[in-house]
Amino acid sequence: IVSGDCTADEVETLFGLLARLFANTPQRSEAQARTYVDASRDAVRERERDPGARFATKRDQLVTRDHPFWRHWTNADLDEFDAATACDFYDAGFASPDGFRVAIVGSLPDDATLTRLVDAYLAPLPGRAQVRAAYPRAEEFGFVKGEAPITAEACEPLGASFPARGPVEAVVRATTAAAVTDDDQ
């Protein structure tokens, strides 16, 4: 997921940045990778010392059922971190916008302007055939799926609307009985 926000007069800049996301590849640097791992180890150490962060980590594990997407880094994860594989993954995933869905919401320029921006910034980006040739690991990571290029014709307004009844409110009540957690045992 890539997200961003801007004012109506900055939409072209946003499209330019989106195009650069796909057009630029990360610079591979062992020194930068070591700096990243060292800073991440410091963050892990601080998180382990902070009672509030430990509580938040436990809460996140319970709420997300310990889904890997929401897990924090651990030192064991950092021991296994391979910067070259991370760069290969990024290259393969962002080498082409094929398969990405762009949702633009809010006060926008007219359709003709949006069509011009899609044609100027997204249409020139490479398709999957070029990605296969340039990034051989793209298929290994599961990023090569189709050949359809992004064009202005492929972009259609969703016509989504929201109910007028206002915000939805939910009340959750906790029981007063003492709960036993894994930490209590």
HELIX and SHEET records of a PDB file:
HELIX    1   1 ALA A    8  GLU A   10  5                                   3    
HELIX    2   2 VAL A   11  ALA A   23  1                                  13    
HELIX    3   3 GLU A   30  ARG A   49  1                                  20    
HELIX    4   4 PRO A   51  VAL A   63  1                                  13    
HELIX    5   5 PRO A   68  TRP A   70  5                                   3    
HELIX    6   6 ASN A   75  GLU A   80  1                                   6    
HELIX    7   7 ALA A   83  PHE A   94  1                                  12    
HELIX    8   8 ASP A  111  LEU A  117  1                                   7    
HELIX    9   9 VAL A  118  LEU A  122  3                                   5    
HELIX   10  10 ARG A  128  ALA A  134  1                                   7    
HELIX   11  11 PRO A  136  ALA A  138  5                                   3    
HELIX   12  12 ALA A  152  ALA A  154  5                                   3    
HELIX   13  13 ASP A  182  ASP A  184  5                                   3    
END                                                                             
